[in-house]
Each structure stands twice: as C-alpha cells, then as structure tokens.
C-alpha cells in the first residue's frame, strides 16, 4: 500500500470513533505494512459485513461528539493544592515545603530596607507553617538578613557565622539539625563564595528570592546547600503583607519601591538589589490603610531612592510626560516618562488618616520638584523633615561620585526648600576620604556642613572594599 493510502485508511478508521489513544498505533501499523493491507485497519467492506463493527458504529452514533469534548475542555478544572503553598517543583512534595512547626530565629543587620525585608521573609515562612522564636538556643532555622554596603558590615556577618558554626556542631543528635541561612545583600554580592568558604551555611537567598525560602529550606533538609540569588525586574512583594516584628510598635515601614538606577560610583545597591521598580499605588494605600486601622501613629515610606517612585502598572497613566527634576540636577540614566509619581503617592497616603504622621526615606536630592515641596508644606501630617544626602561638598568629588549635581546646585536646592517649607528640619549623609579626595575637597565638605547647619548628619569613612 502507498504511504498516502495508509494515512487515508487510518483517517477512515478514526472516523468510526474517538480512539485517540490508539490513533498513533494505527498510523504506525499502516507505515510498517506499506506493501500489505493491515488487519489493524479493516476496509469499509469488512466493517459492513462484520456484525461487531455494525454494533460499534450504532453505539458511536449516539455517543459524545467532538464538540462535546471541546466544551468540556473549556471548563476550568479545580486545582487541587494547599492554599498557602504554591505548586512544588517536581523533586519536592507539597508536604516537604511546609515548615511543620520548625522554629525560625531571624537577625537583621543594616538599613531600614533590611528591617522591612525581615518582615516580608517572616510573612512568607509563617504562611508555610514555620514558627518564630526569639530564643537562639531553641531555633531549628537561623536566618541572617545581611548588609553589604561596607566591608565592616560583611565582617560582622562572617564573625556571626563562626559563632553559629559552634552552636551547630554542639546540636544534640536527637534534635532536628540546625539550618543556617544568609539572606539579603551579602548573599547577592558574594553568592557561592559564601557556600564554598563556610560549609556551615545551608541556604542563600538574595533580596528578590524570599518567596523561594520554603523550597530552599526543604532542599537543605536533605543535607544539600541551596541558593537563589536571581535578581528580578518586577519583584516588589506587593501582595505580601509584612508581619510587624514588634506587636506593640506605634510606627511601621512601608516599602514602596526596590532597587536603584542611579549608579553612583561608590554604591553597590544596584548590584545587590537590582534595577529600580515601584509597587502599584493601590497596594501601598491598602497596606497603609490596614496599619491605620491597627492604630499605628506613623508610617515611613521606604525605598533605596524613595522619591523617584514611578508606578507604571496602570496603562492610562503611562503618558509621555517627562520626569520633573530639581533645578540644576541630572540623571545618569535615560529620562523616564509617564506613570504615577511620588507627589501623587504622598498626596494619597496623607489623605488616609489625617492623624497619622507620614515620613519617607531615603530620597535623592534630584527628585524634589516643587509639587513635592508644596505638598509637604500644605499637609499637616507630613513631617517637616527632609533627608538630603550630599555625600561631599566638593563639585569635583561629586562628579567623580556620579551624583548628578554640583555643590552650587545642592546649596540652591537647600535655600529653595527652606523658602518652601519654613522651619524644615534637614539631615544628610557624607563620605570622607573618597578616591582622589584632597585636603581642599575635604575642607569644602566641612564648609558645606557649616553653611547649611543640618539638624543631623551621618558621616562615614570611605570603604575601599
């Protein structure tokens, strides 16, 4: 039989019934017997003469049609899974992803973003069945949320790992083995170097990998080291409600954005926390509203570059309006357009509860257009305090730092802020000893401190690391 005749014969066979499970066998049989008629595909004459085939044909005529199967397939099937646990990877079961009431001890190092990250990580683990403990001795899992901004911050973590190594080795064999995890910026910067250097570390999770903590811990239970340090372009944990670490607290941090695009020459944040992306306004307002209902008296809007907030999640606001920067300031990246900006968010947050104080940190001086300053002046519940990191008082050093402004532009902004918000309190950051800085450059920084008369300053020696 010719191969084409084989296919046609197979199609005639398939018309007699929905035998999808054997259709491939019919075609294969016909190909294998291209010179001989296959008994697996009887001719029409044979079917008409065979009583069995006649009976089969009559039953199919009253059975389900192809359209019936199409309708059935269009109905969504109910997914069988545990509500708080996502579908497990093929090598783990849902049960293995559950914490089974194992106790987690969390330590936080570094900035306010790490405090918020701790609350996010705990929220995820709590939903997976873990318990929180403040007693290190009874912990089954120890997680360190780390900082990597300076060498001293990392050395603190290395010292802490050595202390935990001793605790892990003394663990009674009758108890569950102690698992140790490094989370946050240090995990992102050093990656597998931590696992290779300290075998006592069981898991690594970068700032964008906290959703993966249940899987990482499940893998660690088998005695293997596990890591996820992938950075994301869209992860904001907008749907994760942070669990407040102190139930009696009267204030809370609300993360509104993650990452940074500024690429200052001394800063590691874009490499440990990724590119800048903002939460949808609706999710931020919902979180602030819940905090207000809980009786909290103050919220601090949080981000690496908080006032460059830009929500592009709603298409109708993605127009071609360019970014409005402070006068005399520029960016190291291509100008961004559209989206809901920080002034809009600050306006909406301040309206939720007139009795709740609103703060924000940490901003960049370039993102203080007049509409933001005017809003701070008008709203009684927005604190009249602005953190304005200068880093240096020398224009030459500022250029080497890639800050996007000169000393003159910065001082002009200071005067404009004080004119717009009478009685405003100002604070700043400064780095001493930056690469190539001369004594003259240093004296210009001292003179800036004397000229502005900040209410508070955070002063740091440059870290060669």
BELFEN-V247755 format. One record per backbone hydrogen bond with DSSP energy under -1.0 kcal/mol. NH is the residue of the N-H (numbers start at 1). CO is the residue of the C=O. If there is no record, write none. Layout:
# BELFEN-V247755
nh = (NH/NH)
co = (CO/CO)
This chain:
# BELFEN-V247755
nh = (6/7/8/9/10/11/12/13/14/15/16/17/19/20/22/26/27/28/29/30/31/32/33/36/41/47/48/49/50/54/55/56/57/58/59/60/61/63/69/70/71/72/73/74/85/92/98/99/101/102/104/105/107/109/115/116/117/118/119/120/121/122/123/124/125/126/127/129/130/131/133/139/140/141/142/143/144/145/146/154/155/156/157/158/159/160/161/162/163/164/165/166/167/168/169/170/171/175/179/181/182/183/184/185/188/189/190/191/193/194/196/197/198/201/202/203/204/205/206/209/212/213/216/217/218/219/220/221/222/223/224/226/228/240/243/249/252/254/256/257/258/260/265/267/271/272/273/277/279/284/285/286/287/288/289/290/291/292/293/294/295/296/297/298/299/300/301/302/303/306/308/309/311/317/318/319/323/326/329/330/338/339/340/345/346/347/348/349/350/352/356/357/358/359/361/367/373/374/375/376/377/378/379/383/385/386/388/390/391/392/398/399/400/401/402/403/410/411/412/413/414/415/416/417/418/419/420/421/424/425/427/428/430/431/432/437/442/443/444/445/446/447/448/449/450/451/452/453/455/456/458/460/462)
co = (2/3/4/5/6/7/8/9/10/11/13/14/17/18/19/22/23/24/25/26/27/28/29/33/38/43/44/45/46/50/51/52/53/54/55/56/57/60/65/66/67/68/69/70/82/89/95/128/129/99/131/141/143/145/111/112/113/114/115/116/117/118/119/120/121/122/123/126/125/102/104/136/103/103/179/105/181/107/183/150/151/152/153/154/155/156/157/158/159/160/161/162/163/164/165/166/168/172/140/142/203/144/205/146/184/185/186/187/190/191/192/193/194/198/180/180/226/182/228/206/209/210/212/213/214/215/216/217/219/220/219/202/204/237/119/246/298/300/302/302/277/274/401/264/268/268/269/258/256/280/281/282/283/284/285/286/287/288/289/290/292/291/250/250/357/252/359/254/361/362/305/306/340/314/315/317/336/366/326/404/321/317/311/341/342/343/344/345/346/349/353/297/381/299/301/364/369/370/371/372/373/374/375/358/383/425/427/429/429/390/394/395/396/397/399/398/406/407/408/409/410/411/412/413/414/415/416/417/421/384/386/456/458/391/460/434/438/439/440/441/442/443/444/445/446/447/448/449/426/426/428/430/432)
